Amino acid sequence: MSDDESYELLGFDNVLLPVGDLAEAVDFYERAGFSVAARLDEAGIAVLRVGGETPGLLLRVEEALGHRPPPWPSPRVWLEVPDAKAATRALTAAGVAPLDAPFSTATGWTVEIADPWGNVIGFTDYRKRPELGRS
């Protein structure tokens, strides 16, 4: 790229997730611990907060999208949590079934969930490498 064609990546705006039903999606993600920052039913979107950051998860209704059981190859969004094993217990108590037991990563532990449309969200901690985490 020449200098006049360069640009700078400043950070995330939102991560868009396709869903088939906005009310069902908001209910699922609220049970998974997210809060709604904004919701525009007429536009078929809801923005979920992720910590204190401005970017969030944007749920967007895709009319023809039906429920899809995981797993299959798909992008995954992983979010940092203080303790992935504690997140697993909280998710299970809220009726959100993890895809599997927490698994070890280079930095700590991760647990993944999938919404009814197959979007996979991971909750990962930095318990093995706290110097790399936010906490």
PyMOL commands that place a pseudoatom at each C-alpha (Angstrom):
pseudoatom trace, name=CA, resn=MET, resi=1, chain=A, elem=C, hetatm=0, pos=[0.000, 0.000, 0.000]
pseudoatom trace, name=CA, resn=SER, resi=2, chain=A, elem=C, hetatm=0, pos=[1.272, 3.471, -0.782]
pseudoatom trace, name=CA, resn=ASP, resi=3, chain=A, elem=C, hetatm=0, pos=[1.307, 6.133, 1.951]
pseudoatom trace, name=CA, resn=ASP, resi=4, chain=A, elem=C, hetatm=0, pos=[-1.791, 7.823, 0.580]
pseudoatom trace, name=CA, resn=GLU, resi=5, chain=A, elem=C, hetatm=0, pos=[-3.696, 4.513, 0.755]
pseudoatom trace, name=CA, resn=SER, resi=6, chain=A, elem=C, hetatm=0, pos=[-2.690, 3.561, 4.298]
pseudoatom trace, name=CA, resn=TYR, resi=7, chain=A, elem=C, hetatm=0, pos=[-4.984, 3.598, 7.251]
pseudoatom trace, name=CA, resn=GLU, resi=8, chain=A, elem=C, hetatm=0, pos=[-4.797, 2.805, 10.943]
pseudoatom trace, name=CA, resn=LEU, resi=9, chain=A, elem=C, hetatm=0, pos=[-6.866, 0.221, 12.790]
pseudoatom trace, name=CA, resn=LEU, resi=10, chain=A, elem=C, hetatm=0, pos=[-8.074, 2.022, 15.904]
pseudoatom trace, name=CA, resn=GLY, resi=11, chain=A, elem=C, hetatm=0, pos=[-9.983, -0.760, 17.646]
pseudoatom trace, name=CA, resn=PHE, resi=12, chain=A, elem=C, hetatm=0, pos=[-13.259, -2.602, 17.611]
pseudoatom trace, name=CA, resn=ASP, resi=13, chain=A, elem=C, hetatm=0, pos=[-16.556, -0.895, 16.919]
pseudoatom trace, name=CA, resn=ASN, resi=14, chain=A, elem=C, hetatm=0, pos=[-18.942, -3.818, 17.454]
pseudoatom trace, name=CA, resn=VAL, resi=15, chain=A, elem=C, hetatm=0, pos=[-18.954, -7.542, 16.748]
pseudoatom trace, name=CA, resn=LEU, resi=16, chain=A, elem=C, hetatm=0, pos=[-22.114, -8.389, 14.788]
pseudoatom trace, name=CA, resn=LEU, resi=17, chain=A, elem=C, hetatm=0, pos=[-23.877, -11.691, 15.447]
pseudoatom trace, name=CA, resn=PRO, resi=18, chain=A, elem=C, hetatm=0, pos=[-26.759, -12.855, 13.233]
pseudoatom trace, name=CA, resn=VAL, resi=19, chain=A, elem=C, hetatm=0, pos=[-29.811, -14.094, 15.112]
pseudoatom trace, name=CA, resn=GLY, resi=20, chain=A, elem=C, hetatm=0, pos=[-33.226, -15.301, 13.999]
pseudoatom trace, name=CA, resn=ASP, resi=21, chain=A, elem=C, hetatm=0, pos=[-35.365, -13.682, 16.734]
pseudoatom trace, name=CA, resn=LEU, resi=22, chain=A, elem=C, hetatm=0, pos=[-34.354, -10.570, 18.666]
pseudoatom trace, name=CA, resn=ALA, resi=23, chain=A, elem=C, hetatm=0, pos=[-36.432, -11.205, 21.813]
pseudoatom trace, name=CA, resn=GLU, resi=24, chain=A, elem=C, hetatm=0, pos=[-35.178, -14.797, 22.093]
pseudoatom trace, name=CA, resn=ALA, resi=25, chain=A, elem=C, hetatm=0, pos=[-31.584, -13.667, 21.509]
pseudoatom trace, name=CA, resn=VAL, resi=26, chain=A, elem=C, hetatm=0, pos=[-31.760, -10.892, 24.113]
pseudoatom trace, name=CA, resn=ASP, resi=27, chain=A, elem=C, hetatm=0, pos=[-33.207, -13.361, 26.644]
pseudoatom trace, name=CA, resn=PHE, resi=28, chain=A, elem=C, hetatm=0, pos=[-30.400, -15.858, 25.952]
pseudoatom trace, name=CA, resn=TYR, resi=29, chain=A, elem=C, hetatm=0, pos=[-27.619, -13.285, 26.245]
pseudoatom trace, name=CA, resn=GLU, resi=30, chain=A, elem=C, hetatm=0, pos=[-29.080, -11.703, 29.387]
pseudoatom trace, name=CA, resn=ARG, resi=31, chain=A, elem=C, hetatm=0, pos=[-29.096, -15.165, 31.006]
pseudoatom trace, name=CA, resn=ALA, resi=32, chain=A, elem=C, hetatm=0, pos=[-25.443, -15.469, 29.896]
pseudoatom trace, name=CA, resn=GLY, resi=33, chain=A, elem=C, hetatm=0, pos=[-24.593, -12.318, 31.880]
pseudoatom trace, name=CA, resn=PHE, resi=34, chain=A, elem=C, hetatm=0, pos=[-24.784, -9.572, 29.255]
pseudoatom trace, name=CA, resn=SER, resi=35, chain=A, elem=C, hetatm=0, pos=[-26.761, -6.361, 29.691]
pseudoatom trace, name=CA, resn=VAL, resi=36, chain=A, elem=C, hetatm=0, pos=[-28.462, -4.463, 26.893]
pseudoatom trace, name=CA, resn=ALA, resi=37, chain=A, elem=C, hetatm=0, pos=[-26.884, -1.104, 26.023]
pseudoatom trace, name=CA, resn=ALA, resi=38, chain=A, elem=C, hetatm=0, pos=[-29.426, -0.288, 23.296]
pseudoatom trace, name=CA, resn=ARG, resi=39, chain=A, elem=C, hetatm=0, pos=[-32.283, -2.045, 21.572]
pseudoatom trace, name=CA, resn=LEU, resi=40, chain=A, elem=C, hetatm=0, pos=[-34.075, -1.030, 18.381]
pseudoatom trace, name=CA, resn=ASP, resi=41, chain=A, elem=C, hetatm=0, pos=[-36.720, -3.647, 17.665]
pseudoatom trace, name=CA, resn=GLU, resi=42, chain=A, elem=C, hetatm=0, pos=[-37.891, -1.838, 14.527]
pseudoatom trace, name=CA, resn=ALA, resi=43, chain=A, elem=C, hetatm=0, pos=[-34.372, -2.147, 13.099]
pseudoatom trace, name=CA, resn=GLY, resi=44, chain=A, elem=C, hetatm=0, pos=[-33.934, -5.713, 14.401]
pseudoatom trace, name=CA, resn=ILE, resi=45, chain=A, elem=C, hetatm=0, pos=[-30.832, -4.918, 16.478]
pseudoatom trace, name=CA, resn=ALA, resi=46, chain=A, elem=C, hetatm=0, pos=[-29.699, -4.915, 20.075]
pseudoatom trace, name=CA, resn=VAL, resi=47, chain=A, elem=C, hetatm=0, pos=[-26.284, -3.899, 21.398]
pseudoatom trace, name=CA, resn=LEU, resi=48, chain=A, elem=C, hetatm=0, pos=[-24.955, -5.797, 24.411]
pseudoatom trace, name=CA, resn=ARG, resi=49, chain=A, elem=C, hetatm=0, pos=[-22.407, -4.328, 26.805]
pseudoatom trace, name=CA, resn=VAL, resi=50, chain=A, elem=C, hetatm=0, pos=[-19.043, -6.030, 27.243]
pseudoatom trace, name=CA, resn=GLY, resi=51, chain=A, elem=C, hetatm=0, pos=[-17.440, -4.769, 30.436]
pseudoatom trace, name=CA, resn=GLY, resi=52, chain=A, elem=C, hetatm=0, pos=[-16.782, -1.037, 30.546]
pseudoatom trace, name=CA, resn=GLU, resi=53, chain=A, elem=C, hetatm=0, pos=[-15.767, -0.851, 26.900]
pseudoatom trace, name=CA, resn=THR, resi=54, chain=A, elem=C, hetatm=0, pos=[-17.771, 1.044, 24.294]
pseudoatom trace, name=CA, resn=PRO, resi=55, chain=A, elem=C, hetatm=0, pos=[-17.675, -1.730, 21.671]
pseudoatom trace, name=CA, resn=GLY, resi=56, chain=A, elem=C, hetatm=0, pos=[-20.155, -4.478, 22.251]
pseudoatom trace, name=CA, resn=LEU, resi=57, chain=A, elem=C, hetatm=0, pos=[-21.894, -7.431, 20.711]
pseudoatom trace, name=CA, resn=LEU, resi=58, chain=A, elem=C, hetatm=0, pos=[-24.482, -6.296, 18.199]
pseudoatom trace, name=CA, resn=LEU, resi=59, chain=A, elem=C, hetatm=0, pos=[-27.308, -8.779, 17.652]
pseudoatom trace, name=CA, resn=ARG, resi=60, chain=A, elem=C, hetatm=0, pos=[-28.863, -8.350, 14.220]
pseudoatom trace, name=CA, resn=VAL, resi=61, chain=A, elem=C, hetatm=0, pos=[-31.944, -10.206, 13.009]
pseudoatom trace, name=CA, resn=GLU, resi=62, chain=A, elem=C, hetatm=0, pos=[-31.466, -12.153, 9.791]
pseudoatom trace, name=CA, resn=GLU, resi=63, chain=A, elem=C, hetatm=0, pos=[-34.967, -13.170, 8.705]
pseudoatom trace, name=CA, resn=ALA, resi=64, chain=A, elem=C, hetatm=0, pos=[-34.173, -16.582, 7.197]
pseudoatom trace, name=CA, resn=LEU, resi=65, chain=A, elem=C, hetatm=0, pos=[-31.854, -17.699, 9.991]
pseudoatom trace, name=CA, resn=GLY, resi=66, chain=A, elem=C, hetatm=0, pos=[-33.152, -20.715, 11.887]
pseudoatom trace, name=CA, resn=HIS, resi=67, chain=A, elem=C, hetatm=0, pos=[-31.736, -22.460, 14.927]
pseudoatom trace, name=CA, resn=ARG, resi=68, chain=A, elem=C, hetatm=0, pos=[-28.502, -24.343, 14.238]
pseudoatom trace, name=CA, resn=PRO, resi=69, chain=A, elem=C, hetatm=0, pos=[-26.980, -26.789, 16.681]
pseudoatom trace, name=CA, resn=PRO, resi=70, chain=A, elem=C, hetatm=0, pos=[-23.206, -26.459, 17.126]
pseudoatom trace, name=CA, resn=PRO, resi=71, chain=A, elem=C, hetatm=0, pos=[-20.497, -27.351, 16.584]
pseudoatom trace, name=CA, resn=TRP, resi=72, chain=A, elem=C, hetatm=0, pos=[-19.271, -26.464, 13.123]
pseudoatom trace, name=CA, resn=PRO, resi=73, chain=A, elem=C, hetatm=0, pos=[-16.416, -24.292, 11.924]
pseudoatom trace, name=CA, resn=SER, resi=74, chain=A, elem=C, hetatm=0, pos=[-17.329, -20.713, 12.690]
pseudoatom trace, name=CA, resn=PRO, resi=75, chain=A, elem=C, hetatm=0, pos=[-15.721, -17.575, 14.059]
pseudoatom trace, name=CA, resn=ARG, resi=76, chain=A, elem=C, hetatm=0, pos=[-15.610, -17.419, 17.814]
pseudoatom trace, name=CA, resn=VAL, resi=77, chain=A, elem=C, hetatm=0, pos=[-15.679, -14.364, 20.045]
pseudoatom trace, name=CA, resn=TRP, resi=78, chain=A, elem=C, hetatm=0, pos=[-13.819, -14.801, 23.324]
pseudoatom trace, name=CA, resn=LEU, resi=79, chain=A, elem=C, hetatm=0, pos=[-14.305, -12.371, 26.188]
pseudoatom trace, name=CA, resn=GLU, resi=80, chain=A, elem=C, hetatm=0, pos=[-12.078, -12.000, 29.219]
pseudoatom trace, name=CA, resn=VAL, resi=81, chain=A, elem=C, hetatm=0, pos=[-13.483, -12.950, 32.614]
pseudoatom trace, name=CA, resn=PRO, resi=82, chain=A, elem=C, hetatm=0, pos=[-11.731, -13.174, 35.996]
pseudoatom trace, name=CA, resn=ASP, resi=83, chain=A, elem=C, hetatm=0, pos=[-12.414, -16.918, 36.360]
pseudoatom trace, name=CA, resn=ALA, resi=84, chain=A, elem=C, hetatm=0, pos=[-13.707, -19.152, 33.537]
pseudoatom trace, name=CA, resn=LYS, resi=85, chain=A, elem=C, hetatm=0, pos=[-14.577, -21.992, 35.917]
pseudoatom trace, name=CA, resn=ALA, resi=86, chain=A, elem=C, hetatm=0, pos=[-16.740, -19.634, 37.999]
pseudoatom trace, name=CA, resn=ALA, resi=87, chain=A, elem=C, hetatm=0, pos=[-18.315, -18.389, 34.746]
pseudoatom trace, name=CA, resn=THR, resi=88, chain=A, elem=C, hetatm=0, pos=[-19.135, -22.005, 33.870]
pseudoatom trace, name=CA, resn=ARG, resi=89, chain=A, elem=C, hetatm=0, pos=[-20.975, -22.478, 37.163]
pseudoatom trace, name=CA, resn=ALA, resi=90, chain=A, elem=C, hetatm=0, pos=[-22.886, -19.192, 36.740]
pseudoatom trace, name=CA, resn=LEU, resi=91, chain=A, elem=C, hetatm=0, pos=[-23.854, -19.985, 33.134]
pseudoatom trace, name=CA, resn=THR, resi=92, chain=A, elem=C, hetatm=0, pos=[-25.063, -23.454, 34.092]
pseudoatom trace, name=CA, resn=ALA, resi=93, chain=A, elem=C, hetatm=0, pos=[-27.087, -22.045, 37.007]
pseudoatom trace, name=CA, resn=ALA, resi=94, chain=A, elem=C, hetatm=0, pos=[-28.710, -19.558, 34.579]
pseudoatom trace, name=CA, resn=GLY, resi=95, chain=A, elem=C, hetatm=0, pos=[-29.712, -22.377, 32.218]
pseudoatom trace, name=CA, resn=VAL, resi=96, chain=A, elem=C, hetatm=0, pos=[-27.040, -21.654, 29.597]
pseudoatom trace, name=CA, resn=ALA, resi=97, chain=A, elem=C, hetatm=0, pos=[-25.306, -24.941, 28.832]
pseudoatom trace, name=CA, resn=PRO, resi=98, chain=A, elem=C, hetatm=0, pos=[-21.578, -24.779, 28.039]
pseudoatom trace, name=CA, resn=LEU, resi=99, chain=A, elem=C, hetatm=0, pos=[-20.480, -26.596, 24.888]
pseudoatom trace, name=CA, resn=ASP, resi=100, chain=A, elem=C, hetatm=0, pos=[-17.949, -28.546, 26.946]
pseudoatom trace, name=CA, resn=ALA, resi=101, chain=A, elem=C, hetatm=0, pos=[-16.130, -28.422, 30.259]
pseudoatom trace, name=CA, resn=PRO, resi=102, chain=A, elem=C, hetatm=0, pos=[-13.672, -25.547, 30.718]
pseudoatom trace, name=CA, resn=PHE, resi=103, chain=A, elem=C, hetatm=0, pos=[-10.468, -26.268, 28.840]
pseudoatom trace, name=CA, resn=SER, resi=104, chain=A, elem=C, hetatm=0, pos=[-6.918, -25.162, 29.430]
pseudoatom trace, name=CA, resn=THR, resi=105, chain=A, elem=C, hetatm=0, pos=[-5.272, -22.545, 27.224]
pseudoatom trace, name=CA, resn=ALA, resi=106, chain=A, elem=C, hetatm=0, pos=[-1.817, -20.984, 27.287]
pseudoatom trace, name=CA, resn=THR, resi=107, chain=A, elem=C, hetatm=0, pos=[-3.052, -18.146, 29.493]
pseudoatom trace, name=CA, resn=GLY, resi=108, chain=A, elem=C, hetatm=0, pos=[-5.682, -19.844, 31.662]
pseudoatom trace, name=CA, resn=TRP, resi=109, chain=A, elem=C, hetatm=0, pos=[-9.057, -21.494, 31.184]
pseudoatom trace, name=CA, resn=THR, resi=110, chain=A, elem=C, hetatm=0, pos=[-11.869, -21.048, 28.651]
pseudoatom trace, name=CA, resn=VAL, resi=111, chain=A, elem=C, hetatm=0, pos=[-15.489, -22.151, 28.451]
pseudoatom trace, name=CA, resn=GLU, resi=112, chain=A, elem=C, hetatm=0, pos=[-17.638, -21.709, 25.342]
pseudoatom trace, name=CA, resn=ILE, resi=113, chain=A, elem=C, hetatm=0, pos=[-21.391, -21.386, 24.804]
pseudoatom trace, name=CA, resn=ALA, resi=114, chain=A, elem=C, hetatm=0, pos=[-23.439, -21.238, 21.614]
pseudoatom trace, name=CA, resn=ASP, resi=115, chain=A, elem=C, hetatm=0, pos=[-26.624, -19.282, 21.116]
pseudoatom trace, name=CA, resn=PRO, resi=116, chain=A, elem=C, hetatm=0, pos=[-29.578, -20.920, 19.320]
pseudoatom trace, name=CA, resn=TRP, resi=117, chain=A, elem=C, hetatm=0, pos=[-28.214, -19.698, 15.954]
pseudoatom trace, name=CA, resn=GLY, resi=118, chain=A, elem=C, hetatm=0, pos=[-24.774, -21.212, 16.463]
pseudoatom trace, name=CA, resn=ASN, resi=119, chain=A, elem=C, hetatm=0, pos=[-22.800, -18.094, 17.395]
pseudoatom trace, name=CA, resn=VAL, resi=120, chain=A, elem=C, hetatm=0, pos=[-20.041, -19.253, 19.735]
pseudoatom trace, name=CA, resn=ILE, resi=121, chain=A, elem=C, hetatm=0, pos=[-18.951, -17.046, 22.636]
pseudoatom trace, name=CA, resn=GLY, resi=122, chain=A, elem=C, hetatm=0, pos=[-16.007, -17.976, 24.840]
pseudoatom trace, name=CA, resn=PHE, resi=123, chain=A, elem=C, hetatm=0, pos=[-15.288, -16.779, 28.348]
pseudoatom trace, name=CA, resn=THR, resi=124, chain=A, elem=C, hetatm=0, pos=[-11.558, -16.926, 29.015]
pseudoatom trace, name=CA, resn=ASP, resi=125, chain=A, elem=C, hetatm=0, pos=[-9.391, -16.045, 31.983]
pseudoatom trace, name=CA, resn=TYR, resi=126, chain=A, elem=C, hetatm=0, pos=[-5.714, -15.230, 32.454]
pseudoatom trace, name=CA, resn=ARG, resi=127, chain=A, elem=C, hetatm=0, pos=[-5.177, -17.195, 35.654]
pseudoatom trace, name=CA, resn=LYS, resi=128, chain=A, elem=C, hetatm=0, pos=[-1.959, -18.765, 34.317]
pseudoatom trace, name=CA, resn=ARG, resi=129, chain=A, elem=C, hetatm=0, pos=[-0.611, -15.451, 32.955]
pseudoatom trace, name=CA, resn=PRO, resi=130, chain=A, elem=C, hetatm=0, pos=[-2.232, -12.683, 35.051]
pseudoatom trace, name=CA, resn=GLU, resi=131, chain=A, elem=C, hetatm=0, pos=[0.286, -10.138, 33.808]
pseudoatom trace, name=CA, resn=LEU, resi=132, chain=A, elem=C, hetatm=0, pos=[-1.400, -10.337, 30.372]
pseudoatom trace, name=CA, resn=GLY, resi=133, chain=A, elem=C, hetatm=0, pos=[-4.975, -9.879, 31.612]
pseudoatom trace, name=CA, resn=ARG, resi=134, chain=A, elem=C, hetatm=0, pos=[-7.039, -6.837, 32.433]
pseudoatom trace, name=CA, resn=SER, resi=135, chain=A, elem=C, hetatm=0, pos=[-7.508, -7.600, 36.119]
for i in range(1, 135): cmd.bond("trace and resi %d" % i, "trace and resi %d" % (i + 1))
show_as sticks, trace
zoom trace
